[in-house]
Amino acid sequence: MRVTSSALLALSISSLAAMAQAEEMSQAFVPTEVKTGASSQSEASGFVEGQSLGGTTRNWYANELKRNNGRFTYNDHGVEKTTPRRINWVQGTIIDYSSGFTQGTVGFKTQVAAYNAIALDRDVGDIAGKNNRTLTHSDGDAVGQWSKLGLANLQARVSNTTLVVGRQNFSSPTIDVIGNRALPSSFQGVGLHSEEFNNLSFDAGSFDRVSPRTEQGLKKFRSEYSDSAKVTTDRASVAGLNYQPFKSLKTSLYATHVEDFWNQYYFGAVHDLGDNAVLGLNTNLNYYKTIDTGSKAMGDINNDTFSLAFGLTHQAHTVTLSYQQVIGDEYFDYLHETNGIYLANSLLSDFNGPNEKSVQLAYSINMAQYGVPGLKFNAYHARGFDIDGTKYKGTAYDVKKMDGEDHSEYSIGTSYAIQSGPLKATAIRATYTTHRASKFQSDGNINEFRVVTTIPFNIL
């Protein structure tokens, strides 16, 4: 797997062959123009007339087993215990009310969403850890049932531009809602989204608190990979744009300021070529630049991280080869309780160790081509190597023992989305993943089996 340059060259050559055979994807230039015709606000139906009430309920189950003598440590009513296995089983339900926008030049609406979680497995020995995936009391017992306001905001809209104030969902490459548990996270602050042009949109946001996936209250932001959870920041702000210069090319450019942590810059590009019915090529580039700022609460940071992925699709089949590299003596880091990592090899492990290189080979098949719409299968193998934190001079990350560390990850999965009937759009996904690591690689040796069922519903 270390012959990455040769592998990428071989895939590029095969991609050029694909281009010669199929050029159905238009490469036409898209001129930037102000949107004409009716705007989103001009079509507002009214505060009551446009209201909706619905949500989702998610059954979330994960069974983890540490290998090679690894152990989970947990508190059982004041007694510290260890176990190789951890099981979490939670039912998460969201009831989401949104009014319609009022009519007029400036429209107003409100959104309120109640989040509720029920612990289906409440055994202290199964949960094996505080608030990791099941909310717990200080003695280790599960909180059997709990609720909170996940969303609560006011929105104002002019034309195709919307301002949101309060607890909200927000999506960008550096601050993004993460929804991989029974309930998602959300952010408290101000967000803006504008689509006044046909191929150019803008986003901006400034947030001072995050509502964690498995907690009831609001928290200050902290780093995902810091060696201390006590190091927090008072504010995270982001601004950026999405631009589609060609029908086949989409780009993104974002800048983020995390107070006293870092300034982080992101560039992304996705290009499609060919015809998937014959042979299509998808190229995906992600690049992050992270530099310390302010009081440098996370220490000195100067980090460049990128991923480049090539996906070849023929009808139902897609094969993807991804290369990722971290250039810096610390982790590529992002904010905890966010999905602010759009790198190709962010899997069960993020493959983001200091100076780490990683390669992933993935395969997926869409069974709609064979008469079973909604059914998909996928598998991947990823390997990270050359992890080196020996030159790190800060104190925020525990990486100094990492000297030539490596690790690998294998996964198989299947998903099915119901196509019709009262349970239409219900999604069921099952995955089995194994991760194996050298002595000082932080993710360790673990197997995980996960089953997640999500059922959407409408009340109003």
C-alpha positions in Angstrom: 0.0 0.0 0.0 3.0 2.3 0.3 3.5 2.7 -3.4 1.0 5.5 -3.5 2.6 7.6 -6.4 2.5 4.6 -8.7 -1.0 3.7 -7.7 -2.3 7.2 -8.3 -0.5 7.4 -11.6 -2.1 4.1 -12.7 -5.5 5.3 -11.7 -5.0 8.6 -13.6 -4.0 6.7 -16.8 -7.1 4.5 -16.5 -9.2 7.6 -15.9 -7.9 9.2 -19.1 -8.9 6.1 -21.0 -12.4 6.5 -19.5 -12.6 10.1 -20.7 -11.9 9.0 -24.2 -14.8 6.5 -24.1 -17.4 8.7 -22.4 -17.8 12.4 -22.3 -21.5 12.8 -21.5 -21.0 15.1 -18.5 -21.1 18.6 -19.8 -18.0 20.7 -19.2 -19.7 23.9 -20.2 -18.8 27.2 -18.4 -21.6 28.6 -16.2 -21.7 32.4 -16.1 -22.6 34.0 -12.8 -25.9 35.8 -12.9 -28.3 37.2 -10.4 -31.3 34.8 -10.0 -34.3 36.1 -12.0 -38.0 35.3 -11.5 -39.6 34.5 -8.2 -37.4 34.4 -5.1 -37.9 32.1 -2.1 -39.4 34.9 -0.1 -41.8 36.1 -2.8 -43.3 32.6 -2.7 -43.8 32.6 1.1 -47.2 31.1 2.0 -47.5 32.6 5.5 -46.6 31.9 9.2 -49.5 29.4 9.7 -50.1 28.3 6.2 -46.5 27.1 5.7 -46.0 25.4 9.1 -44.9 21.8 9.4 -44.6 19.3 12.3 -42.6 16.1 11.9 -39.4 14.4 12.8 -37.4 11.2 13.0 -36.9 8.4 15.4 -33.6 6.5 15.4 -32.6 3.2 16.9 -28.9 3.2 17.4 -26.9 0.1 18.5 -23.1 -0.3 18.7 -21.1 -3.2 20.0 -17.4 -2.6 20.4 -14.7 -5.2 21.4 -11.1 -4.2 22.1 -8.5 -6.6 21.0 -4.8 -7.3 21.9 -5.5 -6.8 25.7 -7.2 -3.4 25.2 -9.7 -2.4 27.9 -12.4 0.2 28.5 -12.2 1.8 31.9 -15.4 2.9 33.7 -16.9 3.8 37.1 -19.3 1.4 38.7 -20.7 3.2 41.8 -17.3 4.5 42.9 -15.3 1.4 41.9 -13.0 1.6 38.8 -13.5 -1.4 36.6 -12.3 -2.5 33.1 -13.9 -4.5 30.3 -12.9 -5.4 26.8 -16.5 -4.9 25.4 -18.7 -1.9 25.3 -22.4 -1.9 24.2 -24.6 1.1 23.7 -28.2 0.9 22.6 -30.3 4.2 22.5 -33.5 5.3 20.9 -33.3 8.9 19.8 -36.4 10.9 18.7 -36.7 14.4 17.2 -40.0 16.3 17.0 -39.4 19.3 14.8 -41.9 22.2 14.4 -41.3 24.9 11.8 -43.6 27.8 11.0 -43.8 29.2 7.5 -42.2 32.5 6.6 -44.5 35.5 6.9 -45.3 37.3 3.6 -43.7 40.6 2.6 -40.3 41.9 1.6 -38.8 40.5 4.9 -40.2 37.2 6.1 -40.0 35.8 9.6 -40.3 32.2 10.9 -39.5 30.1 13.9 -38.2 26.6 14.4 -38.3 24.5 17.6 -37.2 20.9 17.9 -37.4 18.7 21.0 -34.8 15.9 21.3 -35.5 12.9 23.4 -33.3 9.8 24.2 -34.2 6.5 25.8 -31.4 4.2 27.0 -32.4 0.7 25.9 -29.4 -0.9 27.5 -28.8 0.5 31.0 -26.2 -2.0 32.3 -23.2 -0.2 33.8 -20.8 -2.8 32.6 -22.2 -2.6 29.0 -22.2 1.2 28.8 -18.6 1.2 30.2 -17.9 4.9 30.2 -19.3 8.3 31.1 -21.5 10.1 28.4 -19.6 8.5 25.5 -22.7 7.2 23.7 -25.2 6.9 26.5 -25.8 9.7 29.0 -24.8 8.6 32.5 -25.0 9.7 36.1 -21.8 10.4 38.0 -22.0 6.8 39.5 -21.9 5.2 36.1 -25.7 4.4 35.9 -27.5 5.3 32.6 -29.9 8.2 32.5 -32.9 6.2 31.5 -34.7 8.9 29.6 -33.9 12.6 28.9 -35.0 15.5 26.7 -33.7 18.9 25.6 -34.4 21.6 23.1 -32.2 20.6 20.2 -33.2 23.5 18.0 -34.8 26.9 19.0 -34.3 29.8 16.6 -35.8 32.8 14.8 -35.2 33.3 11.1 -35.5 36.3 8.8 -35.4 36.1 5.0 -35.0 38.6 2.3 -35.2 37.3 -1.3 -33.0 34.2 -1.2 -30.9 35.1 1.9 -31.8 33.7 5.4 -30.5 34.8 8.8 -30.9 32.4 11.7 -30.5 33.4 15.3 -30.5 30.8 18.2 -29.9 27.1 18.5 -29.6 25.7 14.9 -28.2 23.3 12.4 -25.3 24.7 10.4 -23.1 23.1 7.7 -19.7 24.0 6.5 -16.4 22.1 6.0 -15.0 23.3 9.4 -18.2 23.7 11.6 -20.8 21.1 10.7 -23.6 19.3 12.5 -22.6 15.7 13.3 -25.3 13.1 13.2 -23.6 9.7 13.7 -25.3 8.9 17.1 -28.9 8.5 18.3 -29.2 12.4 18.3 -27.2 15.0 16.4 -25.4 18.0 17.7 -26.5 21.6 17.2 -25.0 25.1 17.6 -26.0 28.3 19.4 -25.3 31.5 17.7 -26.0 33.3 14.4 -25.9 31.7 10.9 -26.4 33.2 7.4 -27.1 31.4 4.1 -27.4 33.3 0.8 -28.3 32.1 -2.7 -28.8 35.2 -4.7 -26.8 34.0 -7.7 -27.4 31.0 -10.0 -24.0 29.3 -9.3 -22.7 31.1 -6.2 -23.8 30.8 -2.6 -22.4 32.2 0.7 -22.4 31.0 4.3 -21.4 32.6 7.5 -21.8 31.8 11.2 -20.6 32.7 14.6 -21.3 30.3 17.6 -20.4 30.4 21.3 -21.9 27.0 22.4 -22.5 23.5 21.1 -25.3 21.2 22.2 -23.5 17.8 22.4 -25.0 14.6 20.9 -25.1 12.7 24.2 -25.6 15.5 26.8 -28.5 17.7 27.9 -26.8 21.1 28.3 -24.7 23.5 26.3 -20.9 23.3 26.2 -18.1 25.5 25.1 -16.3 24.3 22.1 -13.1 22.2 22.6 -10.7 20.4 20.3 -11.4 16.9 19.2 -7.8 15.7 19.7 -6.5 17.8 22.6 -4.9 15.9 25.4 -7.0 18.0 27.8 -10.8 18.4 27.6 -10.5 21.4 29.9 -9.1 23.6 27.2 -12.1 25.4 25.7 -12.8 28.4 23.5 -15.5 31.1 23.8 -16.3 31.4 20.1 -16.0 29.8 16.7 -16.8 31.8 13.5 -16.8 30.8 9.8 -17.4 32.4 6.4 -17.2 30.9 2.9 -18.6 30.5 -0.5 -19.6 27.7 -2.9 -19.0 28.3 -6.6 -19.8 26.2 -9.6 -17.8 27.6 -12.6 -18.6 24.7 -14.8 -21.5 22.2 -14.9 -19.1 19.5 -14.0 -17.1 21.4 -11.3 -18.1 22.5 -7.8 -15.7 24.4 -5.5 -15.8 25.6 -2.0 -13.6 28.1 -0.1 -14.0 28.8 3.7 -12.1 30.6 6.5 -12.7 29.8 10.2 -11.5 31.6 13.3 -11.6 29.6 16.6 -10.8 32.1 19.3 -7.4 31.4 20.9 -7.1 28.1 19.1 -6.5 28.4 15.4 -7.4 30.0 12.1 -8.4 27.3 9.6 -8.7 27.7 5.8 -10.4 25.2 3.5 -10.5 24.6 -0.2 -12.5 21.8 -1.8 -13.3 20.8 -5.4 -15.5 18.1 -6.9 -15.3 17.3 -10.7 -17.4 14.8 -12.7 -16.4 13.4 -16.1 -17.9 10.8 -18.4 -21.1 8.9 -18.2 -21.7 6.5 -15.2 -23.7 4.3 -17.5 -20.5 3.6 -19.4 -17.6 4.9 -17.3 -17.6 8.0 -15.1 -14.8 9.6 -13.1 -15.4 11.6 -9.9 -12.4 13.6 -8.6 -12.6 15.0 -5.0 -10.0 17.3 -3.5 -10.0 18.6 0.1 -7.3 20.9 1.6 -7.0 22.4 5.1 -4.5 24.9 6.4 -4.5 25.4 10.1 -2.4 28.1 12.0 -2.4 29.0 15.7 -3.9 32.3 16.8 -4.5 34.5 19.8 -3.2 33.1 23.1 -2.4 29.8 21.4 -4.3 27.7 23.9 -3.6 24.7 21.7 0.1 25.6 21.4 2.0 26.2 18.2 0.1 24.9 15.1 1.2 25.0 11.5 -0.5 22.2 9.7 -1.3 21.4 6.0 -3.6 18.4 5.4 -5.2 17.3 2.1 -7.0 14.3 0.5 -7.4 13.4 -3.1 -9.9 10.8 -4.2 -10.7 9.3 -7.6 -13.9 7.3 -8.1 -14.6 5.2 -11.2 -18.3 4.3 -11.7 -19.7 1.8 -14.2 -23.4 1.4 -13.8 -24.0 -0.1 -10.3 -20.3 -0.4 -9.4 -18.0 2.3 -8.0 -14.3 1.8 -7.1 -12.6 4.7 -5.2 -8.9 5.2 -4.5 -8.1 7.9 -1.9 -4.8 9.4 -0.7 -4.5 11.6 2.3 -1.5 13.3 4.0 -0.9 15.4 7.1 2.0 17.8 6.9 2.7 18.9 10.5 4.0 17.6 13.8 0.6 17.6 15.5 -2.8 16.1 14.6 -5.0 17.6 12.0 -7.5 18.8 14.5 -11.1 20.1 14.4 -13.8 21.0 16.9 -15.4 18.3 19.1 -19.1 17.7 18.5 -18.7 18.8 14.9 -18.2 17.0 11.6 -15.6 19.6 10.6 -13.4 17.1 8.7 -14.2 16.6 5.0 -11.2 14.4 4.3 -11.6 11.3 2.2 -10.0 9.0 4.8 -12.0 10.1 7.8 -13.5 6.8 8.7 -13.8 5.0 12.1 -10.3 6.4 12.5 -9.6 9.9 11.0 -6.1 8.9 9.8 -5.0 12.4 10.9 -1.9 11.7 13.0 1.2 14.0 12.8 2.8 13.7 9.4 0.6 10.7 8.6 0.1 9.4 5.0 -2.9 7.1 4.3 -4.4 5.2 1.4 -8.0 3.8 1.0 -9.4 1.5 -1.5 -13.2 1.3 -1.5 -15.9 -0.5 -3.5 -19.7 0.0 -3.5 -22.6 -1.4 -5.4 -26.1 0.0 -5.9 -28.5 -2.9 -6.3 -31.1 -0.7 -8.0 -29.4 -1.7 -11.2 -30.3 -5.3 -10.4 -34.0 -4.7 -9.5 -33.6 -3.9 -5.8 -33.9 -0.1 -5.4 -32.7 1.2 -2.0 -30.3 -1.6 -1.3 -26.5 -0.9 -1.3 -23.3 -2.7 -0.2 -19.9 -1.2 0.4 -16.5 -2.3 1.6 -13.1 -0.5 2.1 -9.6 -1.0 3.3 -7.6 1.9 4.6 -4.0 2.0 5.8 -2.1 4.8 7.5 1.7 5.0 7.9 4.8 7.1 8.6 3.1 8.7 11.7 5.8 10.8 13.4 5.2 13.2 16.4 8.7 13.1 17.8 9.4 16.7 16.7 6.3 18.1 18.4 7.2 20.8 20.9 3.8 21.7 22.3 1.7 20.2 25.2 -1.8 20.0 23.7 -1.3 16.6 22.0 0.1 13.3 23.2 2.1 12.5 20.1 5.8 12.6 21.1 6.0 8.7 21.4 4.7 8.3 17.8 7.7 7.3 15.7 6.9 5.5 12.5 3.5 4.3 13.8 1.0 2.7 11.4 -2.6 1.3 11.5 -5.2 -0.2 9.2 -9.0 -0.4 9.0 -11.3 -2.8 7.2 -15.1 -2.4 6.9 -18.1 -4.0 5.2 -21.6 -2.5 5.3 -25.0 -2.6 3.8 -27.9 -0.2 3.8 -31.5 -0.3 2.7 -34.0 2.6 2.2 -37.7 1.6 2.0 -39.1 2.9 -1.3 -42.9 3.0 -0.6 -45.7 2.5 1.9 -46.2 3.9 5.4 -42.5 3.4 6.2 -41.2 5.1 3.0 -37.7 6.6 3.4 -36.9 4.5 6.5 -33.2 3.8 6.4 -31.5 0.7 7.9 -27.7 0.5 7.9 -25.4 -2.2 9.3 -21.6 -2.0 9.4 -18.8 -4.2 10.8 -15.4 -2.5 11.1 -12.0 -3.6 12.4 -9.1 -1.4 13.3 -5.6 -2.5 14.1 -2.7 -0.3 15.2 0.9 -0.2 16.3 1.7 0.5 20.0 1.4 4.3 20.1 -1.2 4.9 17.4 -4.1 6.4 19.4 -7.1 4.5 18.0 -5.9 1.1 19.2 -7.2 -2.3 18.3 -11.0 -2.6 18.1 -13.8 -4.3 16.3 -17.2 -2.6 16.1 -20.6 -3.8 14.9 -23.2 -1.1 14.4 -26.9 -1.1 13.3 -28.8 2.1 12.9 -32.5 2.4 11.8 -33.9 5.8 11.1 -37.7 6.3 10.6 -39.0 9.7 9.4 -42.6 10.8 10.2 -44.9 13.7 9.5 -47.6 14.9 11.9 -48.7 18.1 10.2 
